[in-house]
Amino acid sequence: MSPALEATGLGVRHRRTWALRDCSLSVPAGRVAALVGPNGAGKTTLMHTAVGLLRPARGSVRVTGEAAFVAQDKPLYDGFTVAEMLAFGRRMNRHWDGAAAVARLDRLGIPLTRKAGRLSGGQQAQVAVTLALARRPDLLVLDEPLANLDPLARHDVMRSVMAEVAGRELTVLLSSHVVADLEDTCDWLVVLNGGRLQVSGDIEELLDGHLVLTGPDGASAAGTRVVAASRTGRQVSMLVKGPPPADPRWRARRPGLAELVMGYLRSPGSAALPHLTEVGA
Ligand SMILES: Nc1ncnc2c1ncn2[C@@H]1O[C@H](COP(=O)(O)OP(=O)(O)OP(=O)(O)O)[C@@H](O)[C@H]1O
């Protein structure tokens, strides 16, 4: 099956600044992919390029089928009611599933007569996602859909996106700064750092392929690939890729998603890119 999203040697520039360099990644169809990275990493640039809002300076990015995009600032028209925005969407889009959108908003308890400016932040996010889904996309691209939402609203938005993925052929790419929000819902991870791709892969496989080691200062880590290391007093803690080292003084355990992400973000020179050129390695 062709990947839902594929970038090959992708380089994108904003005037003279390279926002993305040499990014090669592919997200299989049907996945919920988390796109994470610090401010300025290039997440929005990657999303804009994927949906055709920006043109690559180098390489290419390809989406299989149709993509729908929800921008960071959830562009709803404050003075319009939800029903008016649905009517507008119907006029602007050839493939428009208005019935599914109305049913979705009904399930979420969002009144069609309410003006967008009078909806809560969580409701606005849900309406923006609903309008994007009504276009029946193959790929749904969400730029920080959870920003500024309280934990309950964040959970509700993620749960409702998951329900859509379960019910149809849909791939989701969503960016977030809060890794904990992504833990139960995403099954693919893309990490960008300073415009470079650091990680792209299946989350379970990535977690299985890494270890957190703790041991005394001076224990030998020979034979492992250290992603990141930190020291507390005489204790050393490391995120490593591959099998544990032979030195029996290390205690080893599987990392959590947040530990894996933080380990890579702390070490921009490390990369975990199976089947691809290792950037910065
Ligand atoms: N319109 C623009 N003009 C010039 N430079 C830009 C423009 N948009 C983004 N950049 C630069 O490109 C780089 C990547 O920005 P981008 O917005 O893609 O990052 P991001 O990972 O989405 O960041 P954030 O988490 O802060 O939203 C940054 O260095 C940024 O300053």
The ligand as an SDF file (V2000), in Angstrom:
LIG
                    3D

 31 33  0  0  0  0  0  0  0  0999 V2000
    6.9200   33.1970    7.0410 N   0  0  0  0  0  0  0  0  0  0  0  0
    8.1630   32.9910    7.4700 C   0  0  0  0  0  0  0  0  0  0  0  0
    9.1730   33.8190    7.1040 N   0  0  0  0  0  0  0  0  0  0  0  0
   10.4300   33.6040    7.5220 C   0  0  0  0  0  0  0  0  0  0  0  0
   10.8080   32.5890    8.3230 N   0  0  0  0  0  0  0  0  0  0  0  0
    9.8490   31.7430    8.7360 C   0  0  0  0  0  0  0  0  0  0  0  0
    8.4640   31.8980    8.3340 C   0  0  0  0  0  0  0  0  0  0  0  0
    7.7460   30.9100    8.9040 N   0  0  0  0  0  0  0  0  0  0  0  0
    8.6240   30.1610    9.6130 C   0  0  0  0  0  0  0  0  0  0  0  0
    9.8720   30.6510    9.5260 N   0  0  0  0  0  0  0  0  0  0  0  0
   11.0860   30.1040   10.1560 C   0  0  0  0  0  0  0  0  0  0  0  0
   11.2020   28.7410    9.7570 O   0  0  0  0  0  0  0  0  0  0  0  0
   11.5880   27.9280   10.8490 C   0  0  0  0  0  0  0  0  0  0  0  0
   10.5400   26.8390   11.0880 C   0  0  0  0  0  0  0  0  0  0  0  0
    9.3300   27.4280   11.5230 O   0  0  0  0  0  0  0  0  0  0  0  0
    7.9920   26.5900   11.7640 P   0  0  0  0  0  0  0  0  0  0  0  0
    6.8940   27.5520   12.0120 O   0  0  0  0  0  0  0  0  0  0  0  0
    7.8380   25.5980   10.6660 O   0  0  0  0  0  0  0  0  0  0  0  0
    8.3770   25.7840   13.1060 O   0  0  0  0  0  0  0  0  0  0  0  0
    7.4230   25.0130   14.1380 P   0  0  0  0  0  0  0  0  0  0  0  0
    8.1560   23.7380   14.4760 O   0  0  0  0  0  0  0  0  0  0  0  0
    6.0580   24.8660   13.5800 O   0  0  0  0  0  0  0  0  0  0  0  0
    7.4450   25.9860   15.3910 O   0  0  0  0  0  0  0  0  0  0  0  0
    6.3440   26.2420   16.5600 P   0  0  0  0  0  0  0  0  0  0  0  0
    6.4070   25.0360   17.4300 O   0  0  0  0  0  0  0  0  0  0  0  0
    6.8880   27.4500   17.2210 O   0  0  0  0  0  0  0  0  0  0  0  0
    5.0100   26.4500   15.9050 O   0  0  0  0  0  0  0  0  0  0  0  0
   11.7860   28.8630   12.0260 C   0  0  0  0  0  0  0  0  0  0  0  0
   13.1520   29.1730   12.0920 O   0  0  0  0  0  0  0  0  0  0  0  0
   10.9720   30.0810   11.6630 C   0  0  0  0  0  0  0  0  0  0  0  0
   11.5300   31.2360   12.2260 O   0  0  0  0  0  0  0  0  0  0  0  0
  1  2  1  0
  2  3  1  0
  2  7  2  0
  3  4  2  0
  4  5  1  0
  5  6  2  0
  6  7  1  0
  6 10  1  0
  7  8  1  0
  8  9  2  0
  9 10  1  0
 10 11  1  0
 11 12  1  0
 11 30  1  0
 12 13  1  0
 13 14  1  0
 13 28  1  0
 14 15  1  0
 15 16  1  0
 16 17  2  0
 16 18  1  0
 16 19  1  0
 19 20  1  0
 20 21  2  0
 20 22  1  0
 20 23  1  0
 23 24  1  0
 24 25  2  0
 24 26  1  0
 24 27  1  0
 28 29  1  0
 28 30  1  0
 30 31  1  0
M  END
$$$$
